[in-house]
């Protein structure tokens, strides 16, 4: 199967960067934003700690995080932040896990296979679907993903979590933070990275802890050894320096400077402005996909469709459904070769599908220019088969 060699004359997007992480830089970004990077200096110097603390303060302001919550910068992107929460907070209660995408299902491995928490209930759903959250018991700790990046499905709300509960809520919010508003009253340990909503570089994660999570650190010590990179407390004493920019590891100050630039851009918009940009981007793809001949959402319920990581597939009744893997691979490769769209093939462990990031750093005008190119490539694949 070969796509058409006749390249159309459609206008190209200004940026071909539609991948889901690291995502596109914010509009107007240049390398000049890194000119004040603190290179060849210790991150533990006064100025180094100040830079890291600046990230924490700007994050608090933009995401409207209550003063009662503490924020730490950690190693290992959102994965490191999530595992820090799991290894430090789980074990004192029964645990409920809700999972429906690649990364959410990895947390099952941590809780069940690594930490071996015996009193665990696992609620899994197939890609494109959500599990039944009404099964959650408020006395239990709960682990869930706000936005399933690889499944194209997003939790519509947290109404299923009562504010007055016994257990802790541990949330992977990496494809939600900065793109969608987060309900801090319902979140006790929230992990995300710089590389999604902010378009920052990989390798650094953030963890937001509620007063309830902080109390847990001071009243409970897990039975398992906690690696130093995951350690939030020592002898039930919270390591308060972590929440003031004194990181356990040595962070990349280039990434730090890049993150500060993105946060300053985001602060000018505020959470409402960032969310508005996200939904404006999603609406471009929504109008296109709602009536497409060959393509449809990976999400099974429109109400749960993610507005940030929009995943879509070849329709089940399409003539070439049995060749979808080949078609998707060829379409993605050709658009990348033409510098139209990079990294729009979904995760290798997800069902054969496309994935386009619609977070706030992306321009809706670029998405509008991208659509006819995808249509051309898909039509070519079908007609040449």
C-alpha angles and dihedrals in degrees: 000000000000130000120232115284090209104097113207123231097238115143111262123234113261087238127029091199109117099136122131100236137041081023131199117298118252117275112282096020116153135166086259087078086071097053094106095049113147097236123169090016130107118259085218093060117104092258092044093053089045090057092051092045088052089060090051093049095046090048090052092050097046097043091040092233112181118250088240090068123080125219127208133186111222141180124258103042118256090330091061092045093050094047090048088057094045096047094043102041110030128087107059096083142027111280132222118199124194115192136167109150139052098271097038090056090054089067088062087062091053095048101038107027103027105031091026095213101185098199097062129135115199122201111188131179132190121257109287094026136086125224121241104274092189086079090070114113114213091216090064133076109248133206121197144147118240094207122020099217095191096039100048090229127123132191102252094210144335097244088125091066114076117215089227105059138136099222131067124249114224113192133188099211099164096125093041108045113103090005099063132024114258124217101231094183088066098042126082103168116019124181130193141143139229094244100075121045093015099043088231129150124277129254102064129088135187129215124196116198126195123217088260091057091046090051089052091056090054097045104038136048117193118237093235128076112262117218113237093247089058096045116118097162140027120209088347091305113124113235093236094183089071089067093051097056098273097132123197093227133039108268124207105259089202088061090044092055091046090051092050090053090051092047092052089052091048093048090061089059100037123205092295092053093047091050091047091055091048094053092043088057093046092050090060092059093037093059089048100045098041091074104023121143098218108013135068139165121282084221112092095207120048090210090063098042113130114243092199108046102032109196121190136171143190109283116262092237095047115123094241099041090125090059097047096119092056093043094049092047093050094045092050093045094049094048090049092049090052090048090240100119131000127200099003095137111104124245116296091243094050123087113274103287148122124256126198124185114228100177122138098274091063120088117232089216089063091051090052090053092046096056099072090049092055090046090051094048094046093045089050091051092051096044094048095050 
